[in-house]
Amino acid sequence: MTRFKDWGERECHGKRVRAICIIGTGDLPELAQSKKLFVNKFHQNFHPYGYDCLEELIANRTRDIYLGDLAFDSRYYGTLGFVKNKI
């Protein structure tokens, strides 16, 4: 899917709550390289700088696409099953 989540399949650099990784600042390098469109799960009071940094990354990428300094490559999303097999 297009959601970055961890239910135990990768190392969590934040903390685990009921087997779900609560994203922390240590998870940011992997998030920055991910093609996922959404993230599950941040907690407002846990590593708030992680959320702030991700928000800034998204704002910078949006600006760069608008200015023509970065191109959005949609090919990955077109290969996803729920996109290819839509009615």
QUIFEN-V480031 format. One record per helix or strand of 2 or more residues. SS is the DSSP state (2 for helix, 1 for strand). FROM is the first residue (numbers start at 1). LEN is the number of residues. If there is no record, write none. Layout:
ss={SS;SS}
from={FROM;FROM}
len={LEN;LEN}
This chain:
ss={1;1;1;2;1;2;2;2}
from={3;15;20;25;38;48;75;81}
len={3;3;3;9;3;20;4;4}
